[in-house]
Amino acid sequence: MTNSTAVSNAQNDGASLIALILEAVAGIFGFLGVGHAYAGRKFLPYILMIAWGLWSLVESVVVIATGGLGLCLLPIHILVPVISGIMARTYAKNSNSGGHWLSVLLYGVVVVVVFITTLVLIFGGLIVYGSLNPSH
């Protein structure tokens, strides 16, 4: 093994570990897909973001509707990001692409845009509903 191959393998191992950590930690806090974006995947991070957001919404409704009994779903909320992180690490290791911080930045921009759009739709809907159904 040449010196450049050893350096390349070490960099790839570092990038794959960062993908794992990003995916697991960000996923637990509700942002699944960050590690896959870092690993270089193009569409999967955004699919994961939308699916995880919908799952989190369903999970929250179940917890509220059952008076807290739905907290038994909490292990899923921890296990899925860890498994997804392992998948991001495997992809980063097999693709030898290194890390892509620009993709993580783009993911962050998309998250912010989706969040702001959701707030505008929710509050806009409430305003329209309130103007159509005056309570006085």
N, C-alpha and C positions, 0 to 999 in steps of 0.2 A: 504494500500500500504506500503510495507516494504521500508526501507531505500535503499537497493540495487536496488529495482525496480525503485525508484525515480531517483537514479544516472544513471541507465541504460537508462531510458527514456530521461533524460537530455542529456546524451552523444549521443543518437540516434538523438535527435532534433538538436544538434550542428552539427553532421555529415550530416544530411539532408540539413541544411542551407548552410553548406560549399559546398555541391554538387550543390545546386542552384546557389550560387554566382560564383563558378568556371565555371559552364556551361554557364551562361549568359555573364559574362565578357569575358571569353576566346572565346566564340562563336562570340561575336560582333567583336573581333579582328581577326577572321578567324579560330579559333581552336575549332570547335564544337565537342563535345564528351568528353571533359576533365571531366566534372561533372559526366557523366555516368561512366567513368573509376573509379573515386573516389568512386562512389556509389557501385562499385563491379560488374558492367556488364562486360562481357567478349568480345563480338564481336561487339556490337552496337557502342561503341566509334569509332572504325576503319571504320565502314560503314558510320557513320556520318561525320567523317573526310574527306573521299573520296567524298561523296555526296556534302558536303558543299564546298569543294574545287572546284568541278566541277560547282556548282551553282555560286560561286564567279567569276569563269572564264567567265561564260556566262553573268553574270551581268556586268562585266567589259567591255566585248565586246559590249554589248547593249548600255552602257553609252557612249563609244567611238563612236560607229557607229551612234548614234542619236545626237551627238554633245551635250551631257549632258542631253537630255530629259529623258534618261533612269534613271536619278537620282530619278525618282518617284518610283523605286524599293527599295530605301533605307529603307523604313519602314519594308520591308520583312527582310532585313539584321539585323534589330534590333528585330523584333517580334519573328522570329524563334528561336534565342538563348534564349530568355526569356521563351518561351513556352517549349523548350527543357530543360531548367533549372528547370522549375516546374515539368516536368516529371522525371528528375533525382532526385529531392527532394522527390517526391512521392515514387519512387522506393527505395531510401535509407531509408525512413521512414517505408515502409512496409516490407522491407527485414530484418531490424534490424541487418544489417551487419557492421554498423559503417563505418568509412572511410578507404580507401585503398590508401595511398600515394605511395606505390610501383607501383600500377597500373597507377597512374598519371605519375610517372617517366618512366615507360615502354611506355606509350602513347607519352611522350616527345621524347624518343629515336626513336620511329617509325616515328614521325613527322620529325625529323632531317634526318633520312635515306631517307624518301620519298622526302624531299626537295633537298637533295644532289643528289639523283638519277635523279630527274627531271632536275636539272641544268646540270648534265653531259649529259643527253639525248639531251637537247636543244642545248647546246654549241657544243656537239659532232656532232649533226646533221648539225649545221651551218658550222662547220669546214669541214665536208664531202661535204656539198653542195658547199662551197667555193672552194674546191679543184677540184670538178668535173666541175665547171663552172667558170673558171678563167676569170676575166674581162679585161685582157690585151691581 
